[in-house]
Amino acid sequence: MKNLGIIAALAAVGLFGVQQASAGPILDSAEILWQFDYADSGSPVTTGQITDSSGNGHDASSVVEGSLLNWTTVPANGPGGASTVGSAARGLQFNPVVNIPGTADDVTSPGFIAAGDAINGTSSTVFARFYWDGYVSDDANAQMFWLLNNSLGSGGVGYLFGVRNDNLSLHMTNGSFDSTQLKLTPGSWYDVAAVFDDKGDGDTANDEITLYLYKNGQLLSHTISHVVPTTGGSTNIIVGSETLGTGSVNHRKGFDGTVDYIAFWDTALSEGQISALVPEPATLGMFSLGALALIRRRR
């Protein structure tokens, strides 16, 4: 009975894993889910290979510079588990290139477009897992990357989501939201989210935007800003940069690294739901096994 009490206590404090919502139902509720599990390898990447796993039909409508995209292996502990392609989990690798610095054709940033698929509405969530290789350009004005552009454009009220000056960042037509508490460095896997939450009380001062950053399964910190949630004004989602293709302005803001998956919801997920999508760190399981061994010895 004493051992059962110890087990109950360990479970209560989370040593057997945080008691949280299952990732499966949360992923099933996504409006868009790009898991990038199409192929074992190969380049160029083509439009038909980037499909929406949610079943809602938000497939890529075009691929830009597909020869700079590639299918690669990623850790198998993501929300979707192992890929249906063999037994390996897959990811989409982005490989932007610097051409001739200082010219009109400075950088070429690859990616894809989902036309007509912008997430609109007052409450929404975007979540992604990626490995960052670093900034494309050393230029001081290019120390940023936008993983995705959710319909930001002329006359639009969309947003850019990515990293600026090493901070997790959200850029909107009504201002920028850089979290200096949420630092990233190249060479690591990250789970990141932006949650737009309209409280529904008619008072925009109560609306919230929350950024989440996880590294190795641990929540580093999050920031809340009382800003009116801004959503798509046009109709497209661009993945890989603010602007895809070759140029010297927004093209330099391309993502360099590998994406495991990107998901969108047309509702504001809770912190518990966000956490459920993040794999637990390996040390948690090791600690639990150690605790079980201690219990056995006490017998």
Backbone as CSV, one residue per row, in Angstrom:
resi,resn,N_x,N_y,N_z,CA_x,CA_y,CA_z,C_x,C_y,C_z
1,MET,0.826,-1.200,0.000,0.000,0.000,0.000,0.865,1.255,0.000
2,LYS,1.998,1.186,0.728,2.879,2.339,0.771,3.423,2.642,-0.623
3,ASN,3.782,1.560,-1.364,4.298,1.766,-2.709,3.244,2.379,-3.635
4,LEU,1.989,1.928,-3.443,0.925,2.511,-4.252,0.776,3.996,-3.965
5,GLY,0.979,4.363,-2.707,0.914,5.779,-2.353,2.022,6.566,-3.019
6,ILE,3.225,5.961,-3.077,4.349,6.627,-3.733,4.072,6.809,-5.208
7,ILE,3.523,5.753,-5.837,3.204,5.838,-7.259,2.188,6.936,-7.511
8,ALA,1.162,6.998,-6.654,0.133,8.029,-6.822,0.732,9.416,-6.678
9,ALA,1.656,9.557,-5.719,2.272,10.863,-5.512,3.123,11.256,-6.710
10,LEU,3.876,10.268,-7.252,4.701,10.564,-8.411,3.840,10.968,-9.592
11,ALA,2.745,10.273,-9.799,1.851,10.610,-10.904,1.265,11.996,-10.721
12,ALA,0.956,12.336,-9.480,0.331,13.630,-9.198,1.254,14.780,-9.553
13,VAL,2.558,14.616,-9.335,3.490,15.705,-9.620,4.048,15.603,-11.022
14,GLY,3.595,14.592,-11.783,3.947,14.541,-13.188,5.201,13.784,-13.504
15,LEU,5.731,12.960,-12.596,6.969,12.256,-12.889,6.764,11.134,-13.890
16,PHE,5.533,10.717,-14.101,5.259,9.725,-15.130,4.794,10.400,-16.420
17,GLY,4.968,11.699,-16.499,4.523,12.449,-17.674,3.424,13.411,-17.278
18,VAL,3.467,14.588,-17.871,2.483,15.603,-17.551,1.096,15.130,-17.958
19,GLN,0.148,15.239,-17.055,-1.216,14.849,-17.354,-1.860,15.957,-18.179
20,GLN,-2.003,15.713,-19.466,-2.486,16.752,-20.353,-3.300,16.114,-21.455
21,ALA,-3.904,16.952,-22.276,-4.725,16.454,-23.368,-3.879,15.670,-24.348
22,SER,-4.500,14.691,-24.999,-3.803,13.903,-26.009,-3.633,14.725,-27.271
23,ALA,-2.476,14.550,-27.939,-2.208,15.321,-29.142,-3.128,14.923,-30.286
24,GLY,-3.534,13.637,-30.344,-4.327,13.151,-31.468,-5.592,13.943,-31.732
25,PRO,-6.502,14.064,-30.757,-7.742,14.820,-31.000,-7.486,16.285,-31.339
26,ILE,-6.418,16.857,-30.768,-6.113,18.258,-31.054,-5.705,18.411,-32.516
27,LEU,-4.842,17.510,-32.988,-4.443,17.556,-34.395,-5.632,17.307,-35.312
28,ASP,-6.513,16.413,-34.895,-7.694,16.108,-35.712,-8.597,17.330,-35.878
29,SER,-8.511,18.261,-34.942,-9.368,19.444,-35.008,-8.745,20.584,-35.806
30,ALA,-7.514,20.404,-36.300,-6.834,21.461,-37.045,-7.545,21.743,-38.362
31,GLU,-7.586,22.995,-38.733,-8.146,23.377,-40.025,-7.159,23.053,-41.145
32,ILE,-5.860,23.227,-40.868,-4.804,22.891,-41.811,-3.728,22.115,-41.069
33,LEU,-3.219,21.032,-41.658,-2.121,20.276,-41.055,-1.194,19.802,-42.169
34,TRP,-0.058,20.482,-42.287,0.969,20.064,-43.242,2.037,19.292,-42.473
35,GLN,2.072,17.975,-42.649,3.023,17.129,-41.931,4.286,16.842,-42.737
36,PHE,4.290,17.178,-44.010,5.485,17.035,-44.846,6.064,15.624,-44.790
37,ASP,5.201,14.637,-44.899,5.625,13.239,-44.824,5.520,12.540,-46.181
38,TYR,5.713,13.295,-47.249,5.405,12.718,-48.552,6.422,11.673,-49.007
39,ALA,7.714,11.975,-48.914,8.695,11.153,-49.607,9.896,10.832,-48.731
40,ASP,10.603,9.747,-49.090,11.822,9.384,-48.385,12.932,10.388,-48.661
41,SER,13.011,10.868,-49.870,14.044,11.827,-50.247,13.646,12.430,-51.576
42,GLY,14.466,13.339,-52.047,14.252,13.818,-53.397,14.033,15.301,-53.523
43,SER,14.508,15.824,-54.627,14.352,17.213,-54.989,14.394,17.256,-56.520
44,PRO,13.670,18.120,-57.187,12.864,19.186,-56.594,11.556,18.691,-55.982
45,VAL,11.064,19.459,-55.049,9.763,19.194,-54.443,8.692,19.787,-55.353
46,THR,7.607,19.070,-55.527,6.542,19.512,-56.427,5.251,19.793,-55.662
47,THR,4.350,20.486,-56.314,3.110,20.915,-55.682,2.305,19.759,-55.106
48,GLY,2.168,18.684,-55.859,1.338,17.577,-55.413,1.880,16.827,-54.220
49,GLN,3.117,17.104,-53.814,3.714,16.417,-52.678,3.393,17.094,-51.349
50,ILE,2.900,18.317,-51.379,2.607,19.053,-50.147,1.095,19.063,-49.955
51,THR,0.621,18.155,-49.120,-0.816,17.956,-48.958,-1.259,18.224,-47.521
52,ASP,-2.523,18.513,-47.382,-3.132,18.836,-46.097,-3.662,17.559,-45.448
53,SER,-3.040,17.172,-44.319,-3.441,15.937,-43.629,-4.736,16.081,-42.850
54,SER,-5.260,17.310,-42.727,-6.496,17.506,-41.973,-7.711,16.997,-42.735
55,GLY,-7.544,16.792,-44.029,-8.674,16.373,-44.848,-9.518,17.527,-45.344
56,ASN,-9.078,18.765,-45.072,-9.859,19.927,-45.480,-9.427,20.503,-46.823
57,GLY,-8.457,19.839,-47.460,-8.117,20.212,-48.826,-7.223,21.405,-49.003
58,HIS,-6.496,21.810,-47.977,-5.621,22.975,-48.096,-4.237,22.561,-48.604
59,ASP,-4.193,22.005,-49.783,-2.925,21.574,-50.364,-2.186,22.770,-50.964
60,ALA,-0.881,22.596,-51.184,-0.110,23.652,-51.835,-0.641,23.873,-53.246
61,SER,-0.790,25.130,-53.622,-1.249,25.450,-54.970,-0.081,25.726,-55.900
62,SER,1.081,26.082,-55.342,2.273,26.297,-56.155,3.512,26.155,-55.283
63,VAL,4.607,25.742,-55.914,5.909,25.642,-55.267,6.866,26.567,-56.006
64,VAL,7.641,27.342,-55.234,8.594,28.281,-55.815,10.003,27.802,-55.513
65,GLU,10.831,27.704,-56.526,12.217,27.238,-56.394,12.257,25.864,-55.720
66,GLY,11.502,24.931,-56.288,11.412,23.594,-55.706,12.730,22.847,-55.648
67,SER,13.720,23.232,-56.475,15.021,22.574,-56.436,15.798,22.919,-55.179
68,LEU,15.349,23.959,-54.447,15.991,24.348,-53.189,15.221,23.815,-51.985
69,LEU,14.257,22.939,-52.246,13.533,22.236,-51.191,13.902,20.757,-51.268
70,ASN,13.841,20.083,-50.132,14.217,18.672,-50.134,13.510,17.945,-48.995
71,TRP,13.173,16.664,-49.223,12.605,15.829,-48.170,13.742,15.239,-47.341
72,THR,13.594,15.247,-46.035,14.661,14.765,-45.169,14.079,14.086,-43.939
73,THR,14.930,13.411,-43.174,14.498,12.713,-41.964,14.439,13.679,-40.791
74,VAL,13.410,13.542,-39.966,13.270,14.357,-38.754,12.988,13.415,-37.586
75,PRO,13.123,13.894,-36.333,12.815,13.036,-35.177,11.406,12.476,-35.258
76,ALA,11.237,11.235,-34.843,9.945,10.551,-34.971,9.008,10.801,-33.804
77,ASN,9.371,11.693,-32.887,8.537,11.910,-31.709,7.637,13.124,-31.850
78,GLY,7.398,13.563,-33.083,6.494,14.679,-33.290,5.046,14.268,-33.101
79,PRO,4.128,15.209,-33.164,2.718,14.910,-32.918,2.147,13.866,-33.855
80,GLY,2.632,13.838,-35.099,2.103,12.884,-36.054,2.742,11.514,-35.957
81,GLY,3.773,11.363,-35.114,4.457,10.086,-35.005,5.235,9.779,-36.263
82,ALA,5.450,8.495,-36.539,6.209,8.093,-37.716,5.402,8.348,-38.984
83,SER,6.130,8.570,-40.056,5.501,8.825,-41.336,4.895,7.555,-41.918
84,THR,4.003,7.746,-42.862,3.462,6.597,-43.591,4.438,6.139,-44.667
85,VAL,5.492,6.906,-44.881,6.514,6.530,-45.851,7.591,5.750,-45.119
86,GLY,7.573,4.416,-45.264,8.522,3.601,-44.525,8.266,3.727,-43.036
87,SER,9.326,3.769,-42.252,9.180,3.895,-40.804,9.806,5.186,-40.290
88,ALA,10.274,6.021,-41.190,10.951,7.255,-40.786,9.988,8.430,-40.818
89,ALA,10.184,9.360,-39.910,9.427,10.605,-39.961,10.123,11.537,-40.941
90,ARG,9.338,12.296,-41.687,9.889,13.132,-42.731,9.681,14.597,-42.408
91,GLY,10.487,15.429,-43.036,10.348,16.856,-42.908,10.706,17.519,-44.224
92,LEU,10.366,18.803,-44.351,10.657,19.567,-45.557,11.811,20.522,-45.253
93,GLN,12.893,20.364,-46.008,14.100,21.166,-45.792,14.124,22.338,-46.769
94,PHE,14.369,23.543,-46.235,14.441,24.774,-47.027,15.907,25.191,-47.130
95,ASN,16.369,25.426,-48.366,17.778,25.742,-48.594,17.939,27.011,-49.424
96,PRO,17.622,28.173,-48.861,17.802,29.424,-49.611,19.282,29.658,-49.912
97,VAL,19.557,30.396,-50.975,20.944,30.638,-51.367,21.189,32.126,-51.550
98,VAL,22.422,32.541,-51.243,22.862,33.908,-51.500,23.497,33.924,-52.880
99,ASN,23.054,34.828,-53.736,23.578,34.922,-55.087,24.719,35.931,-55.142
100,ILE,24.428,37.149,-55.509,25.446,38.204,-55.533,25.006,39.287,-54.567
101,PRO,25.582,39.323,-53.352,25.156,40.302,-52.343,25.188,41.725,-52.887
102,GLY,24.160,42.486,-52.522,24.096,43.883,-52.907,23.491,44.131,-54.270
103,THR,23.088,43.088,-54.966,22.462,43.255,-56.273,20.960,43.036,-56.156
104,ALA,20.278,43.237,-57.277,18.828,43.063,-57.294,18.442,41.602,-57.113
105,ASP,19.387,40.709,-57.356,19.129,39.275,-57.213,19.950,38.710,-56.059
106,ASP,19.831,39.358,-54.921,20.651,39.038,-53.753,20.461,37.603,-53.275
107,VAL,19.206,37.224,-52.986,18.914,35.937,-52.355,17.772,35.242,-53.099
108,THR,17.824,33.915,-53.128,16.712,33.123,-53.637,16.139,32.306,-52.492
109,SER,14.880,32.554,-52.156,14.215,31.862,-51.051,13.131,30.936,-51.598
110,PRO,13.227,29.634,-51.291,12.221,28.683,-51.768,11.054,28.567,-50.803
111,GLY,9.969,27.987,-51.271,8.817,27.748,-50.403,7.607,27.363,-51.222
112,PHE,6.440,27.454,-50.605,5.211,27.126,-51.325,4.091,28.060,-50.908
113,ILE,3.060,28.086,-51.719,1.898,28.953,-51.505,0.643,28.094,-51.455
114,ALA,-0.219,28.388,-50.487,-1.545,27.776,-50.418,-2.544,28.890,-50.712
115,ALA,-2.970,28.979,-51.951,-3.832,30.080,-52.384,-5.242,29.904,-51.836
116,GLY,-5.784,30.994,-51.326,-7.146,30.983,-50.821,-7.312,30.292,-49.489
117,ASP,-6.203,30.020,-48.786,-6.284,29.230,-47.563,-5.926,30.010,-46.299
118,ALA,-5.883,31.341,-46.375,-5.546,32.137,-45.196,-6.523,31.843,-44.063
119,ILE,-5.989,31.812,-42.849,-6.823,31.596,-41.667,-7.377,32.940,-41.224
120,ASN,-8.657,33.119,-41.400,-9.327,34.363,-41.057,-10.218,34.160,-39.844
121,GLY,-10.477,35.234,-39.138,-11.329,35.148,-37.960,-10.655,35.801,-36.777
122,THR,-11.385,36.031,-35.746,-10.839,36.763,-34.614,-9.980,35.899,-33.704
123,SER,-10.281,34.613,-33.589,-9.486,33.708,-32.766,-8.886,32.624,-33.649
124,SER,-7.586,32.375,-33.485,-6.926,31.352,-34.280,-5.615,30.973,-33.618
125,THR,-5.001,29.902,-34.125,-3.726,29.405,-33.588,-2.884,28.885,-34.736
126,VAL,-1.594,29.149,-34.678,-0.643,28.521,-35.587,0.436,27.864,-34.739
127,PHE,0.828,26.654,-35.131,1.825,25.886,-34.375,2.777,25.248,-35.380
128,ALA,4.066,25.233,-35.068,5.048,24.642,-35.980,6.208,24.049,-35.197
129,ARG,6.813,23.042,-35.792,8.066,22.484,-35.269,9.113,22.611,-36.361
130,PHE,10.267,23.197,-36.004,11.297,23.384,-37.021,12.693,23.334,-36.410
131,TYR,13.664,23.061,-37.277,15.087,23.103,-36.946,15.680,24.273,-37.717
132,TRP,16.306,25.210,-37.009,16.800,26.431,-37.637,18.303,26.338,-37.873
133,ASP,18.716,26.596,-39.126,20.135,26.557,-39.481,20.817,27.918,-39.406
134,GLY,20.061,28.992,-39.253,20.660,30.333,-39.166,20.093,31.264,-40.217
135,TYR,20.486,32.539,-40.140,20.003,33.530,-41.090,20.615,33.316,-42.467
136,VAL,19.855,33.665,-43.487,20.325,33.498,-44.858,21.466,34.455,-45.156
137,SER,21.329,35.700,-44.711,22.296,36.742,-45.040,22.901,37.322,-43.765
138,ASP,24.163,37.761,-43.865,24.831,38.416,-42.737,24.500,39.895,-42.655
139,ASP,23.792,40.404,-43.632,23.414,41.813,-43.646,22.611,42.142,-42.400
140,ALA,22.930,43.266,-41.765,22.254,43.656,-40.523,20.760,43.836,-40.721
141,ASN,20.336,44.201,-41.932,18.927,44.407,-42.207,18.196,43.110,-42.536
142,ALA,18.935,41.993,-42.527,18.319,40.713,-42.877,18.401,39.714,-41.730
143,GLN,18.510,40.210,-40.498,18.598,39.308,-39.355,17.208,38.906,-38.891
144,MET,16.531,38.232,-39.792,15.190,37.749,-39.496,14.835,36.674,-40.506
145,PHE,13.877,35.853,-40.152,13.253,34.974,-41.139,11.783,34.872,-40.800
146,TRP,10.974,34.786,-41.845,9.541,34.592,-41.654,9.201,33.199,-42.147
147,LEU,8.894,32.334,-41.198,8.525,30.968,-41.536,7.268,30.954,-42.385
148,LEU,6.347,31.860,-42.066,5.119,31.911,-42.860,4.548,33.322,-42.897
149,ASN,3.825,33.559,-43.959,3.123,34.811,-44.183,1.652,34.473,-44.355
150,ASN,0.864,34.760,-43.321,-0.577,34.502,-43.381,-1.279,35.745,-43.902
151,SER,-1.240,35.908,-45.217,-2.019,36.910,-45.957,-1.657,38.357,-45.663
152,LEU,-0.445,38.615,-45.146,-0.036,40.006,-44.983,0.214,40.602,-46.362
153,GLY,-0.325,41.763,-46.627,-0.117,42.374,-47.935,-0.796,43.720,-47.997
154,SER,-0.753,44.304,-49.141,-1.338,45.615,-49.332,-2.818,45.592,-48.990
155,GLY,-3.199,46.396,-48.023,-4.597,46.468,-47.630,-5.030,45.342,-46.720
156,GLY,-4.124,44.386,-46.451,-4.480,43.243,-45.630,-4.185,43.475,-44.163
157,VAL,-4.704,42.621,-43.329,-4.438,42.707,-41.891,-3.921,41.353,-41.406
158,GLY,-3.133,40.707,-42.219,-2.575,39.417,-41.845,-1.343,39.578,-40.972
159,TYR,-0.509,38.519,-40.929,0.681,38.581,-40.080,1.801,37.724,-40.642
160,LEU,3.014,38.059,-40.208,4.206,37.270,-40.467,4.608,36.623,-39.153
161,PHE,5.035,35.351,-39.206,5.419,34.637,-37.992,6.796,34.025,-38.214
162,GLY,7.728,34.339,-37.305,9.077,33.807,-37.447,9.995,34.332,-36.369
163,VAL,11.207,34.705,-36.774,12.242,35.147,-35.827,12.860,36.436,-36.345
164,ARG,13.053,37.399,-35.432,13.734,38.638,-35.775,14.711,38.983,-34.656
165,ASN,15.978,39.203,-35.050,17.030,39.491,-34.074,17.042,38.453,-32.957
166,ASP,16.878,37.188,-33.350,16.920,36.019,-32.463,15.700,35.890,-31.559
167,ASN,14.709,36.758,-31.711,13.497,36.697,-30.893,12.339,36.101,-31.685
168,LEU,11.534,35.261,-31.032,10.302,34.818,-31.666,9.457,36.053,-31.940
169,SER,8.931,36.174,-33.152,8.363,37.448,-33.570,7.089,37.266,-34.378
170,LEU,6.222,38.257,-34.225,4.979,38.341,-34.978,4.900,39.762,-35.520
171,HIS,4.762,39.896,-36.837,4.678,41.222,-37.447,3.309,41.374,-38.081
172,MET,2.628,42.476,-37.728,1.272,42.717,-38.203,1.173,44.119,-38.772
173,THR,0.104,44.408,-39.476,-0.051,45.738,-40.053,-0.216,46.801,-38.974
174,ASN,-0.665,46.407,-37.795,-0.828,47.387,-36.719,0.313,47.330,-35.720
175,GLY,1.446,46.771,-36.117,2.609,46.781,-35.231,3.286,45.430,-35.158
176,SER,4.461,45.432,-34.565,5.246,44.213,-34.415,5.222,43.746,-32.969
177,PHE,5.397,42.462,-32.783,5.345,41.850,-31.461,6.559,40.936,-31.342
178,ASP,7.683,41.497,-30.875,8.903,40.724,-30.665,9.018,40.383,-29.193
179,SER,9.251,39.124,-28.885,9.406,38.722,-27.494,10.882,38.542,-27.179
180,THR,11.440,39.483,-26.448,12.851,39.383,-26.073,13.082,38.283,-25.050
181,GLN,12.009,37.741,-24.465,12.125,36.622,-23.531,12.252,35.285,-24.258
182,LEU,11.884,35.280,-25.538,11.832,34.037,-26.293,12.946,34.025,-27.330
183,LYS,14.136,33.647,-26.898,15.328,33.649,-27.742,15.535,32.299,-28.420
184,LEU,15.975,32.347,-29.664,16.318,31.147,-30.404,17.762,31.232,-30.878
185,THR,18.396,30.092,-31.017,19.735,30.021,-31.574,19.747,28.939,-32.650
186,PRO,20.544,29.115,-33.684,20.616,28.085,-34.730,21.124,26.758,-34.169
187,GLY,20.705,25.681,-34.811,21.206,24.367,-34.442,20.355,23.617,-33.444
188,SER,19.075,23.974,-33.321,18.195,23.297,-32.366,16.802,23.127,-32.967
189,TRP,16.084,22.105,-32.440,14.674,21.930,-32.773,13.834,22.794,-31.837
190,TYR,12.823,23.440,-32.381,11.920,24.271,-31.598,10.474,23.939,-31.933
191,ASP,9.620,24.052,-30.928,8.177,24.027,-31.110,7.681,25.425,-30.773
192,VAL,6.979,26.064,-31.699,6.546,27.444,-31.495,5.069,27.580,-31.835
193,ALA,4.432,28.532,-31.182,3.009,28.761,-31.437,2.676,30.232,-31.253
194,ALA,1.679,30.687,-31.993,1.075,31.998,-31.778,-0.422,31.778,-31.641
195,VAL,-0.991,32.282,-30.549,-2.420,32.105,-30.276,-3.090,33.474,-30.249
196,PHE,-4.088,33.651,-31.099,-4.877,34.882,-31.156,-6.202,34.602,-30.455
197,ASP,-6.468,35.331,-29.397,-7.636,35.025,-28.572,-8.531,36.249,-28.423
198,ASP,-9.656,36.213,-29.117,-10.684,37.238,-28.960,-11.599,36.786,-27.826
199,LYS,-11.635,37.539,-26.747,-12.410,37.133,-25.573,-13.912,37.208,-25.789
200,GLY,-14.316,37.839,-26.879,-15.737,37.855,-27.211,-16.569,38.806,-26.390
201,ASP,-15.916,39.739,-25.680,-16.675,40.664,-24.839,-16.837,42.039,-25.479
202,GLY,-16.344,42.168,-26.715,-16.489,43.438,-27.405,-15.450,44.468,-27.031
203,ASP,-14.619,44.185,-26.053,-13.585,45.119,-25.617,-12.244,44.617,-26.127
204,THR,-11.713,45.285,-27.145,-10.469,44.820,-27.751,-9.280,44.901,-26.792
205,ALA,-9.403,45.696,-25.727,-8.316,45.782,-24.752,-8.136,44.472,-23.998
206,ASN,-9.140,43.618,-24.027,-9.048,42.329,-23.343,-8.573,41.198,-24.249
207,ASP,-8.460,41.497,-25.552,-7.972,40.481,-26.474,-6.499,40.196,-26.200
208,GLU,-6.072,38.971,-26.526,-4.698,38.578,-26.215,-4.024,37.887,-27.387
209,ILE,-2.729,38.132,-27.513,-1.873,37.360,-28.403,-0.795,36.735,-27.535
210,THR,-0.653,35.430,-27.619,0.320,34.724,-26.797,1.289,33.972,-27.700
211,LEU,2.582,34.152,-27.458,3.612,33.411,-28.169,4.191,32.354,-27.240
212,TYR,4.372,31.154,-27.757,4.955,30.050,-26.996,6.219,29.567,-27.691
213,LEU,7.220,29.224,-26.899,8.467,28.674,-27.422,8.905,27.514,-26.548
214,TYR,9.058,26.359,-27.166,9.526,25.169,-26.463,10.830,24.702,-27.084
215,LYS,11.774,24.322,-26.243,13.029,23.723,-26.688,13.257,22.458,-25.876
216,ASN,13.496,21.342,-26.566,13.667,20.043,-25.906,12.481,19.702,-25.011
217,GLY,11.288,20.079,-25.449,10.088,19.738,-24.712,9.775,20.627,-23.529
218,GLN,10.635,21.589,-23.239,10.436,22.461,-22.088,9.983,23.843,-22.535
219,LEU,8.945,24.357,-21.883,8.478,25.714,-22.160,9.482,26.686,-21.579
220,LEU,10.143,27.462,-22.456,11.121,28.423,-21.971,10.423,29.621,-21.319
221,SER,9.413,30.147,-21.993,8.627,31.247,-21.450,7.565,31.602,-22.476
222,HIS,6.632,32.426,-22.083,5.695,32.944,-23.061,5.303,34.357,-22.675
223,THR,4.862,35.110,-23.649,4.537,36.509,-23.451,3.111,36.766,-23.902
224,ILE,2.402,37.582,-23.153,1.033,37.937,-23.513,0.964,39.434,-23.771
225,SER,0.341,39.808,-24.860,0.187,41.213,-25.198,-1.276,41.516,-25.437
226,HIS,-1.743,42.615,-24.880,-3.133,43.018,-25.104,-3.193,43.802,-26.414
227,VAL,-3.211,43.053,-27.494,-3.243,43.626,-28.829,-4.420,43.013,-29.572
228,VAL,-5.087,43.792,-30.380,-6.204,43.250,-31.154,-5.666,42.147,-32.062
229,PRO,-6.184,40.922,-31.969,-5.725,39.857,-32.860,-5.973,40.235,-34.318
230,THR,-4.948,40.095,-35.128,-5.080,40.429,-36.531,-5.001,39.162,-37.364
231,THR,-5.869,39.050,-38.334,-5.921,37.852,-39.162,-5.970,38.250,-40.632
232,GLY,-6.129,37.258,-41.483,-5.920,37.455,-42.906,-6.799,38.483,-43.573
233,GLY,-6.173,39.377,-44.331,-6.918,40.333,-45.119,-7.008,39.904,-46.569
234,SER,-6.001,39.185,-47.052,-6.060,38.627,-48.400,-6.388,37.147,-48.280
235,THR,-5.898,36.321,-49.156,-6.387,34.947,-49.147,-5.297,33.879,-49.145
236,ASN,-4.027,34.248,-49.179,-2.964,33.258,-49.353,-2.125,33.052,-48.099
237,ILE,-1.582,31.848,-47.965,-0.541,31.564,-46.986,0.732,31.256,-47.763
238,ILE,1.814,31.946,-47.408,3.124,31.708,-48.003,4.006,31.077,-46.945
239,VAL,4.648,29.960,-47.259,5.516,29.264,-46.312,6.943,29.287,-46.838
240,GLY,7.866,29.815,-46.043,9.272,29.831,-46.394,9.902,31.202,-46.383
241,SER,9.126,32.246,-46.509,9.657,33.608,-46.497,8.492,34.582,-46.558
242,GLU,8.810,35.864,-46.396,7.776,36.875,-46.619,7.421,36.919,-48.103
243,THR,8.462,36.851,-48.950,8.292,36.815,-50.395,9.192,35.728,-50.953
244,LEU,8.649,34.859,-51.783,9.420,33.753,-52.344,10.066,34.162,-53.665
245,GLY,11.112,33.427,-54.043,11.793,33.688,-55.298,13.082,34.451,-55.078
246,THR,13.514,35.186,-56.094,14.811,35.865,-56.068,14.633,37.367,-55.993
247,GLY,15.380,38.012,-55.096,15.321,39.458,-54.938,16.250,39.925,-53.838
248,SER,16.158,41.195,-53.497,17.095,41.774,-52.534,16.407,42.421,-51.339
249,VAL,15.084,42.293,-51.239,14.383,42.948,-50.125,13.780,41.867,-49.230
250,ASN,12.507,41.590,-49.391,11.849,40.610,-48.519,12.300,39.182,-48.795
251,HIS,12.922,38.952,-49.943,13.433,37.621,-50.258,14.544,37.201,-49.296
252,ARG,15.237,38.184,-48.708,16.344,37.875,-47.790,15.845,37.361,-46.440
253,LYS,14.545,37.380,-46.251,13.963,36.972,-44.968,13.470,35.530,-45.022
254,GLY,14.134,34.717,-45.838,13.731,33.338,-46.007,14.161,32.454,-44.851
255,PHE,13.388,31.392,-44.631,13.700,30.406,-43.594,14.755,29.432,-44.110
256,ASP,15.784,29.187,-43.306,16.843,28.241,-43.638,16.826,27.143,-42.581
257,GLY,16.342,25.959,-42.942,16.251,24.872,-41.969,15.230,23.845,-42.418
258,THR,14.738,23.066,-41.454,13.818,21.974,-41.741,12.542,22.121,-40.921
259,VAL,11.406,21.923,-41.554,10.117,21.998,-40.870,9.535,20.600,-40.749
260,ASP,9.171,20.213,-39.537,8.533,18.927,-39.288,7.054,18.994,-39.658
261,TYR,6.379,20.032,-39.174,4.963,20.209,-39.525,4.527,21.625,-39.189
262,ILE,3.440,22.055,-39.816,2.783,23.331,-39.513,1.293,23.051,-39.423
263,ALA,0.652,23.599,-38.395,-0.786,23.405,-38.219,-1.457,24.731,-37.892
264,PHE,-2.683,24.882,-38.373,-3.503,26.054,-38.081,-4.841,25.591,-37.504
265,TRP,-5.337,26.360,-36.560,-6.687,26.165,-36.038,-7.442,27.490,-36.164
266,ASP,-8.756,27.426,-36.354,-9.566,28.641,-36.400,-10.203,28.906,-35.041
267,THR,-9.459,28.545,-34.009,-9.851,28.825,-32.630,-8.585,29.029,-31.807
268,ALA,-8.711,29.617,-30.640,-7.557,29.852,-29.771,-7.334,28.632,-28.885
269,LEU,-6.219,27.924,-29.072,-5.912,26.776,-28.226,-5.463,27.239,-26.848
270,SER,-5.737,26.417,-25.845,-5.296,26.706,-24.485,-3.825,26.323,-24.327
271,GLU,-3.213,26.757,-23.227,-1.826,26.381,-22.974,-1.695,24.870,-22.802
272,GLY,-2.684,24.229,-22.197,-2.653,22.780,-22.040,-2.697,22.068,-23.381
273,GLN,-3.501,22.580,-24.303,-3.562,21.976,-25.635,-2.261,22.180,-26.388
274,ILE,-1.674,23.366,-26.246,-0.375,23.623,-26.880,0.668,22.664,-26.333
275,SER,0.716,22.510,-25.019,1.710,21.642,-24.395,1.547,20.192,-24.828
276,ALA,0.304,19.768,-25.078,0.054,18.385,-25.479,0.684,18.065,-26.822
277,LEU,0.934,19.087,-27.642,1.524,18.880,-28.950,3.042,18.771,-28.903
278,VAL,3.624,19.063,-27.751,5.080,19.079,-27.611,5.552,17.784,-26.963
279,PRO,6.454,17.030,-27.593,6.958,15.798,-26.981,7.642,16.072,-25.652
280,GLU,7.458,15.160,-24.711,8.124,15.309,-23.423,9.614,15.074,-23.584
281,PRO,10.450,15.789,-22.832,11.900,15.576,-22.924,12.268,14.178,-22.459
282,ALA,13.345,13.643,-23.026,13.771,12.284,-22.693,14.094,12.143,-21.220
283,THR,14.567,13.221,-20.590,14.951,13.145,-19.184,13.763,12.829,-18.292
284,LEU,12.553,13.211,-18.741,11.372,12.939,-17.923,11.139,11.442,-17.818
285,GLY,11.243,10.761,-18.959,11.077,9.323,-18.932,12.163,8.648,-18.122
286,MET,13.402,9.131,-18.236,14.504,8.556,-17.476,14.263,8.712,-15.988
287,PHE,13.739,9.871,-15.584,13.476,10.110,-14.167,12.405,9.164,-13.664
288,SER,11.391,8.929,-14.504,10.321,8.039,-14.102,10.824,6.627,-13.909
289,LEU,11.695,6.159,-14.822,12.251,4.823,-14.682,13.079,4.708,-13.410
290,GLY,13.809,5.776,-13.107,14.592,5.770,-11.874,13.703,5.692,-10.655
291,ALA,12.571,6.400,-10.701,11.647,6.370,-9.571,11.067,4.977,-9.380
292,LEU,10.742,4.293,-10.498,10.216,2.935,-10.410,11.251,1.980,-9.828
293,ALA,12.517,2.175,-10.231,13.572,1.320,-9.687,13.695,1.509,-8.185
294,LEU,13.557,2.748,-7.735,13.630,3.032,-6.302,12.506,2.328,-5.568
295,ILE,11.302,2.335,-6.163,10.162,1.667,-5.538,10.418,0.172,-5.420
296,ARG,10.967,-0.413,-6.498,11.235,-1.849,-6.478,12.239,-2.187,-5.389
297,ARG,13.279,-1.362,-5.239,14.285,-1.622,-4.211,13.673,-1.570,-2.818
298,ARG,12.707,-0.663,-2.640,12.081,-0.528,-1.312,11.264,-1.762,-0.970
299,ARG,10.809,-2.508,-2.000,10.090,-3.736,-1.741,10.990,-4.784,-1.112
